[in-house]
């Protein structure tokens, strides 16, 4: 993902692992809780590692780290802005990271489409990765309509408009959204893998349940007939 020549786009919420990484590498971080944008830190570390690894294999050719663009979309974007600004400042001079990497803080309401006044940000078909972290379960009542994913919510729009090869990762405290989410995903050409409360994966630490999806087509697919390579 991070080896492409263009910006690596990511739509992130929060990640406990990144909070731990920050405490190890950035002494100025004294933040008690993780929040939106912490995934940006891990993406920068990964880009730097892959660049170094490629350079060690293909010397004397040089493979600079890919720039990472993280767009944080949250209903309470204004409240999270100070934290995101701190993260961006802390990693601004990180050794091995692309100077072109950046973050953006955008107002977002998952219950509405991107055209709604409460939503902003770049076009959904420019992203390589979407992460919905502990946000779908708490909005279950609004996103699930009679066992179907709401037809006008941003989540369904992502499934319809995201580009081929894009990934969606969902982590949550429960699996209440997975049936309608997976049905909508398969209708739009996504390969789906479940974890936590579902087979074949088991989660020993972290979220109770997760789903990882890859867009492999623009037409409906039968996941039972596709090799599950994720």
C-alpha positions in Angstrom: 0.0 0.0 0.0 2.7 2.5 1.0 4.9 1.8 -2.0 2.8 3.6 -4.6 4.3 6.8 -6.0 1.3 8.9 -5.2 0.0 10.0 -1.8 -1.3 7.2 0.4 -4.8 8.2 1.5 -6.2 7.0 4.7 -9.4 7.7 6.6 -8.7 6.9 10.3 -10.3 7.1 13.7 -8.3 5.7 16.6 -5.8 3.0 17.4 -4.5 1.9 20.8 -1.3 0.5 19.3 -0.4 3.9 18.0 -0.8 5.4 21.4 1.7 2.9 22.7 4.1 3.7 19.9 3.8 7.4 20.7 4.7 6.8 24.3 7.9 5.0 23.2 9.1 7.3 20.5 7.9 10.8 21.5 8.7 11.8 25.0 6.7 15.0 24.6 3.5 12.9 24.4 1.7 12.8 27.7 -1.8 12.2 26.3 -3.9 10.0 28.6 -6.2 8.6 25.8 -5.8 7.8 22.2 -8.0 9.4 19.6 -8.6 10.1 15.9 -5.3 10.3 13.9 -3.1 8.1 15.9 -3.1 5.7 13.0 -1.2 8.3 11.1 1.9 7.6 13.3 1.9 3.9 12.5 1.4 4.5 8.8 4.5 6.8 8.8 6.5 4.1 10.6 5.4 1.5 8.1 6.3 3.8 5.1 9.7 4.4 6.6 10.3 0.7 7.3 9.2 -0.4 3.8 11.4 2.3 2.2 14.5 1.2 4.2 13.7 -2.5 3.4 13.4 -1.8 -0.3 16.6 0.2 -0.3 18.5 -2.7 1.4 17.3 -5.1 -1.2 17.8 -3.0 -4.3 20.9 -0.9 -3.5 22.1 1.4 -5.1 18.6 2.3 -6.2 16.7 4.6 -3.9 13.1 4.2 -2.8 12.0 7.2 -0.7 9.2 6.7 1.7 5.7 7.3 0.3 3.9 10.4 1.6 1.0 9.6 3.8 -2.1 11.7 3.9 -4.5 10.9 6.8 -7.9 12.5 6.7 -9.6 12.3 10.1 -13.3 12.4 9.9 -15.3 12.7 13.1 -18.6 14.1 14.3 -16.7 16.0 16.9 -13.8 17.1 14.7 -13.4 20.5 16.4 -12.9 18.8 19.8 -10.3 16.4 18.4 -8.3 19.1 16.5 -5.9 20.0 19.3 -4.9 16.3 19.6 -4.5 15.9 15.9 -2.4 19.1 15.7 -0.1 17.7 18.5 0.3 14.4 16.6 1.1 16.2 13.3 3.6 18.5 15.0 5.3 15.6 16.8 5.9 13.6 13.7 6.7 16.5 11.4 10.5 15.9 11.6 10.4 12.2 12.0 13.5 10.6 10.5 12.7 8.5 7.5 9.2 9.9 6.9 8.2 11.8 3.8 8.1 15.6 4.4 5.0 15.7 2.1 3.0 13.7 4.6 0.1 15.6 6.2 -3.2 15.3 8.1 -6.6 16.9 7.8 -9.3 17.3 10.3 -12.8 17.1 8.8 -16.4 17.2 10.2 -18.2 14.0 9.5 -21.6 12.4 10.2 -21.7 8.8 9.1 -25.5 8.8 9.1 -25.5 11.1 6.1 -24.0 11.0 2.6 -20.9 13.0 1.7 -23.1 15.6 0.0 -24.8 16.5 3.3 -23.8 19.9 4.8 -22.4 18.2 7.9 -19.8 16.3 5.8 -16.6 17.4 4.1 -13.3 16.0 2.9 -11.8 14.7 -0.2 -13.6 12.5 -2.7 -14.1 9.0 -1.4 -12.7 7.3 -4.5 -9.2 8.8 -3.8 -8.6 6.8 -0.7 -6.6 3.5 -0.4 -7.8 2.6 3.1 -10.8 3.4 5.4 -10.8 2.6 9.1 -14.0 2.6 11.0 -12.9 2.2 14.6 -15.5 1.9 17.4 -18.0 4.0 15.6 -20.4 1.7 13.7 -21.7 -0.2 16.7 -22.7 2.9 18.6 -24.6 4.2 15.5 -26.3 0.9 14.9 -29.8 2.3 15.4 -29.2 4.9 12.7 -27.2 2.8 10.2 -29.2 -0.4 10.3 -32.7 -0.1 8.7 -34.7 -3.3 9.0 -31.6 -5.4 8.8 -30.2 -3.5 5.8 -27.4 -0.9 5.7 -29.0 2.5 5.5 -29.3 3.5 1.8 -28.1 7.1 2.3 -25.4 6.8 5.0 -21.8 7.5 4.3 -20.8 3.9 5.0 -22.8 2.6 2.0 -21.5 5.4 -0.1 -18.0 4.3 0.7 -18.9 0.8 -0.4 -20.3 2.1 -3.7 -17.7 4.6 -4.7 -14.3 3.4 -3.3 -11.8 2.4 -6.0 -10.7 -1.1 -6.8 -8.0 -2.4 -4.5 -9.2 -0.2 -1.6 -9.4 -1.7 1.8 -11.9 -1.1 4.6 -11.1 -2.2 8.2 -13.7 -2.1 10.9 -13.0 -2.7 14.6 -15.7 -2.5 17.2 -17.0 -3.5 20.6 -19.6 -5.8 19.0 -20.6 -7.4 15.8 -24.1 -6.0 15.5 -23.4 -4.2 12.3 -21.5 -7.0 10.5 -24.4 -8.8 8.8 -25.9 -5.8 7.1 -22.4 -4.3 6.4 -21.2 -7.5 4.8 -24.4 -7.9 2.7 -24.0 -4.4 1.3 -20.3 -5.0 0.7 -20.8 -8.2 -1.3 -23.5 -6.4 -3.4 -20.8 -3.9 -4.4 -17.9 -6.2 -5.1 -16.0 -6.5 -1.8 -14.3 -9.6 -0.5 -15.0 -9.9 3.3 -13.2 -11.5 6.2 -14.5 -11.5 9.7 -12.8 -11.8 13.1 -13.4 -11.8 16.8 -16.9 -13.2 17.3 -16.9 -14.9 13.9 -14.7 -17.6 12.4 -12.2 -18.1 10.9 -10.2 -15.5 12.9 -10.0 -15.2 16.7 -8.9 -12.0 18.4 -7.0 -12.5 21.7 -6.4 -8.8 22.3 -7.8 -5.5 21.1 -11.4 -5.1 19.7 -14.0 -7.8 20.4 -14.8 -8.0 16.7 -13.5 -6.8 13.4 -14.1 -7.0 9.6 -11.6 -6.5 6.8 -12.8 -5.9 3.3 -11.1 -5.6 -0.1 -12.8 -4.2 -3.2 -12.2 -6.6 -6.0 -15.0 -5.7 -8.4 -17.8 -3.2 -9.0 -20.4 -6.0 -9.4 -21.9 -8.3 -6.8 -19.7 -11.2 -5.8 -20.1 -14.5 -4.0 -17.5 -14.6 -1.2 -18.0 -18.3 -0.9 -16.4 -18.8 -4.3 -13.5 -16.4 -3.9 -10.2 -17.6 -2.3 -9.9 -15.8 1.0 -6.4 -14.5 0.7 -6.6 -11.7 3.3 
